[in-house]
């Protein structure tokens, strides 16, 4: 009864109408039986009550809950449409419209609500329905997605998506959660393991993949030479640290993991073929549609590619990326069209093939143009996030770094962007630093001073941690150390080491201080030695920090103790002699 009243449940209830009728039939028969054997003569009730009971019993015996003929006809039409999809045949649009009219689904938003309802049911199928229901649910979702894209030309419900995009971009981090997600389930890995191709997956997900008879690597497509799963203990520790810092419960993420067939594989053959037809339809709209049709097509791609790997692969294979890139340089593009196009490319850049196509078609130039001079700040921020995903490919880091406007454009976004935009730009720079030759370019763009300003003024813990990650990476080189020391970074970082609650942030602070001491020597060490609160912070990190942080804290303590021993007459000398020495290994 609750499902019958839920928003977006019209198609689902229609397809379950036989089951619902049967449930009511069983219920009424149970009532009839109960009233028949009820000993009314032994119960002290008035005559009117007895008459009512007898009347209800009589009606219950006569009641028939048969399926409405119109419902049955509509249900058969839906099943016929699904058969068309399964064969890769486009159904007759009038046939489809009849079903929609019958269900009173008369707008894009009505259709979208049906899809959201089905997505919710599928996501909770493990606790609500048997797993065998999922393929049929996926087929219905594919049908509704087809209707939303093909039948309804006007989007009358858009207020939700901007919030969704901004929230998604906020998850980018130098301690990147995307690296902690299983490529199969898209959830945080609780037990990461490595397969023979070197790729890492969550144990439960890859075991299900292998149990289904698949002997190729889901991410690379390479054939697995064996089924041995090697625990990735280093990554597991990083995930545990990330969850601890962000107060995420791993047990909860494990329970909420989506099924394997909702990511790499389609939910059902009709859903797969419907998505292929949709992808081709959207590609044609991007090439030959009016500006309004192109805008709607880009928006639909944003939604379809949001969290489904199979959808992304279909859209890439259908050739949607080249026209999306062309829209970014179109002279008559609107703000909305540009935002939708760059956001669609962001979603597709998460797919391995999508990254390759974007770069091969010269998309880097168009994306960087949006980063530098997009029509809206939102578009620039999304462009930075797209570069972040592209920079996950080793060769593309070099390519992006060598493009003159790339790093300066990111630095400008750090200055001008919202907290979300700043974060996107910072983590993209961090990714680019994985290519050593980009260090010089990042330093030359004035990145350090901009990041120090963030450290001194921002109240966003994640943004501060990511900025520290970039500074720690730059401090490893002599040139980076020299540039950092020309700013006010040193006292700021020393203060953050004591005030930050994030273990990752503290580790980046210690890593930076250690690099500065190693590269600049006594100039930095003497400043650190004057701060009486530094040693307690380092001792705390040894006991409470990660193994890497503890190791770096020990190394820094050794340097400071050596300085104290050789400069016993220094400002901290008397204090050190009264401190209980700590044995550092």
TABEL-V802932 format. One record per residue. N is the residue number from 1. D_CENTER is the distance of its C-alpha to the mean C-alpha in Angstrom with 1 decimal. Layout:
BEGIN
<<N:D_CENTER> <N:D_CENTER>>
END
This chain:
BEGIN
<<1:33.9> <2:30.8> <3:28.8> <4:31.6> <5:31.0> <6:27.2> <7:25.8> <8:24.5> <9:26.4> <10:29.3> <11:28.5> <12:27.6> <13:30.8> <14:32.9> <15:31.8> <16:32.6> <17:35.8> <18:38.1> <19:36.4> <20:36.7> <21:40.3> <22:41.1> <23:39.6> <24:41.9> <25:44.7> <26:44.4> <27:44.2> <28:47.3> <29:49.3> <30:48.5> <31:49.7> <32:52.8> <33:53.6> <34:53.2> <35:55.5> <36:58.0> <37:58.6> <38:58.5> <39:62.0> <40:62.7> <41:66.4> <42:65.5> <43:63.3> <44:64.8> <45:63.3> <46:65.1> <47:66.0> <48:63.5> <49:60.6> <50:62.2> <51:62.5> <52:58.8> <53:57.8> <54:60.0> <55:58.7> <56:55.0> <57:56.0> <58:57.9> <59:54.9> <60:52.5> <61:54.9> <62:55.0> <63:51.4> <64:49.5> <65:45.8> <66:45.6> <67:42.7> <68:43.3> <69:44.4> <70:42.2> <71:39.1> <72:40.2> <73:40.6> <74:37.2> <75:35.6> <76:37.5> <77:36.4> <78:32.7> <79:33.4> <80:35.3> <81:32.5> <82:30.1> <83:32.9> <84:33.0> <85:29.2> <86:29.7> <87:32.5> <88:30.5> <89:32.8> <90:32.0> <91:33.5> <92:36.1> <93:34.5> <94:37.4> <95:36.8> <96:33.2> <97:34.3> <98:36.9> <99:34.3> <100:32.2> <101:35.4> <102:36.5> <103:33.3> <104:33.5> <105:30.2> <106:31.4> <107:28.5> <108:25.0> <109:23.8> <110:25.7> <111:24.1> <112:20.5> <113:21.4> <114:22.6> <115:19.3> <116:17.4> <117:20.1> <118:19.9> <119:16.1> <120:16.9> <121:19.9> <122:18.2> <123:15.5> <124:18.4> <125:20.9> <126:21.5> <127:23.1> <128:24.6> <129:25.5> <130:26.7> <131:24.4> <132:26.9> <133:25.9> <134:22.4> <135:23.8> <136:25.8> <137:23.0> <138:20.9> <139:24.0> <140:24.4> <141:20.8> <142:21.6> <143:24.9> <144:23.5> <145:20.9> <146:23.9> <147:25.9> <148:23.5> <149:23.3> <150:27.0> <151:29.0> <152:27.9> <153:28.3> <154:27.5> <155:24.3> <156:25.5> <157:22.4> <158:19.9> <159:19.6> <160:16.3> <161:14.1> <162:14.8> <163:13.7> <164:10.3> <165:9.9> <166:11.3> <167:9.2> <168:5.9> <169:8.3> <170:9.7> <171:7.2> <172:8.7> <173:11.7> <174:14.6> <175:14.1> <176:10.7> <177:8.3> <178:6.9> <179:10.7> <180:10.8> <181:8.7> <182:11.2> <183:11.2> <184:12.8> <185:11.2> <186:7.5> <187:8.5> <188:10.2> <189:13.4> <190:16.6> <191:19.0> <192:18.0> <193:20.7> <194:21.7> <195:23.2> <196:26.1> <197:24.1> <198:22.6> <199:19.0> <200:17.4> <201:16.1> <202:16.2> <203:19.9> <204:19.7> <205:17.4> <206:19.6> <207:22.7> <208:22.0> <209:21.4> <210:24.7> <211:26.5> <212:25.9> <213:28.0> <214:25.4> <215:26.8> <216:24.5> <217:21.4> <218:18.3> <219:16.7> <220:19.9> <221:22.2> <222:24.9> <223:27.4> <224:27.1> <225:30.5> <226:30.3> <227:28.2> <228:28.4> <229:25.4> <230:25.7> <231:23.9> <232:21.8> <233:23.2> <234:22.2> <235:18.5> <236:19.0> <237:20.7> <238:18.1> <239:15.5> <240:18.2> <241:18.9> <242:15.4> <243:15.4> <244:18.9> <245:18.4> <246:15.6> <247:17.4> <248:14.9> <249:16.8> <250:16.1> <251:18.3> <252:16.3> <253:13.0> <254:15.3> <255:16.9> <256:13.9> <257:12.7> <258:12.8> <259:15.7> <260:15.9> <261:17.4> <262:14.4> <263:12.5> <264:15.0> <265:18.0> <266:18.9> <267:19.8> <268:23.4> <269:25.7> <270:26.2> <271:22.4> <272:22.2> <273:25.2> <274:24.2> <275:21.0> <276:23.2> <277:25.6> <278:23.1> <279:21.7> <280:25.3> <281:26.2> <282:23.4> <283:24.5> <284:28.1> <285:27.2> <286:25.6> <287:28.8> <288:31.5> <289:30.3> <290:31.4> <291:29.3> <292:28.4> <293:27.5> <294:25.4> <295:23.6> <296:22.8> <297:21.8> <298:19.2> <299:17.8> <300:17.8> <301:15.9> <302:13.1> <303:13.0> <304:13.7> <305:11.2> <306:8.2> <307:7.1> <308:10.4> <309:11.6> <310:15.1> <311:14.9> <312:13.6> <313:16.5> <314:19.0> <315:18.3> <316:18.7> <317:21.8> <318:23.2> <319:23.5> <320:21.3> <321:20.4> <322:24.0> <323:24.7> <324:21.5> <325:22.6> <326:26.1> <327:25.0> <328:23.8> <329:27.5> <330:29.2> <331:31.9> <332:31.7> <333:27.9> <334:27.1> <335:24.6> <336:22.6> <337:22.8> <338:21.7> <339:18.6> <340:17.7> <341:18.6> <342:16.7> <343:13.5> <344:14.1> <345:14.7> <346:11.4> <347:9.7> <348:12.5> <349:12.5> <350:9.6> <351:12.4> <352:15.3> <353:17.9> <354:16.2> <355:16.5> <356:20.1> <357:21.1> <358:20.0> <359:22.1> <360:24.9> <361:25.4> <362:25.7> <363:22.5> <364:22.3> <365:25.3> <366:23.9> <367:20.6> <368:22.6> <369:25.0> <370:22.4> <371:21.3> <372:25.0> <373:26.4> <374:23.8> <375:25.3> <376:23.0> <377:21.3> <378:18.0> <379:18.4> <380:19.2> <381:16.1> <382:13.9> <383:16.2> <384:15.7> <385:11.9> <386:13.0> <387:15.6> <388:13.3> <389:11.8> <390:15.4> <391:16.7> <392:15.1> <393:18.1> <394:21.3> <395:23.5> <396:21.5> <397:21.5> <398:25.3> <399:25.2> <400:23.1> <401:25.2> <402:28.4> <403:27.7> <404:29.7> <405:27.7> <406:24.2> <407:24.5> <408:26.8> <409:24.4> <410:21.7> <411:24.3> <412:25.4> <413:22.0> <414:22.0> <415:25.3> <416:24.7> <417:21.0> <418:19.6> <419:18.0> <420:14.6> <421:16.4> <422:18.3> <423:15.3> <424:13.8> <425:17.3> <426:18.0> <427:15.2> <428:16.1> <429:19.6> <430:18.9> <431:17.5> <432:20.6> <433:22.8> <434:22.2> <435:24.8> <436:27.9> <437:29.7> <438:27.1> <439:28.2> <440:31.4> <441:29.6> <442:27.3> <443:30.4> <444:32.4> <445:30.0> <446:30.7> <447:27.2> <448:28.8> <449:30.6> <450:27.7> <451:25.6> <452:28.6> <453:28.9> <454:25.4> <455:26.4> <456:29.6> <457:28.3> <458:24.7> <459:24.0> <460:20.2> <461:19.8> <462:16.5> <463:17.9> <464:21.2> <465:19.7> <466:18.0> <467:21.2> <468:23.2> <469:21.3> <470:22.3> <471:25.9> <472:26.2> <473:25.4> <474:27.9> <475:30.5> <476:30.9> <477:33.1> <478:36.5> <479:35.7> <480:32.6> <481:34.7> <482:37.3> <483:35.0> <484:33.4> <485:36.9> <486:37.9> <487:35.6> <488:35.6> <489:32.7> <490:34.8> <491:35.8> <492:32.4> <493:30.7> <494:33.5> <495:32.9> <496:29.2> <497:29.9> <498:31.9> <499:29.8> <500:26.2> <501:24.8> <502:21.8> <503:23.1> <504:20.9> <505:22.5> <506:25.9> <507:25.5> <508:24.7> <509:27.8> <510:30.0> <511:28.9> <512:29.8> <513:33.1> <514:34.0> <515:33.4> <516:35.5> <517:38.2> <518:38.3> <519:38.5> <520:40.6> <521:42.7> <522:45.0> <523:44.1> <524:40.8> <525:42.0> <526:44.9> <527:42.6> <528:40.4> <529:43.6> <530:44.7> <531:41.8> <532:43.0> <533:39.6> <534:37.8> <535:39.3> <536:38.2> <537:34.6> <538:34.8> <539:36.5> <540:33.8> <541:31.1> <542:33.2> <543:33.1> <544:29.7> <545:27.5> <546:25.8> <547:28.2> <548:27.3> <549:27.9> <550:31.0> <551:32.4> <552:31.9> <553:33.5> <554:36.4> <555:36.9> <556:37.0> <557:39.4> <558:41.7> <559:41.9> <560:42.8> <561:45.3> <562:46.9> <563:47.2> <564:48.7> <565:51.2> <566:52.4> <567:52.5> <568:53.9> <569:55.6> <570:52.3> <571:50.9> <572:49.0> <573:51.8> <574:53.5> <575:50.3> <576:49.2> <577:52.6> <578:52.2> <579:48.7> <580:48.4> <581:47.2> <582:44.0> <583:44.2> <584:41.3> <585:40.5>>
END
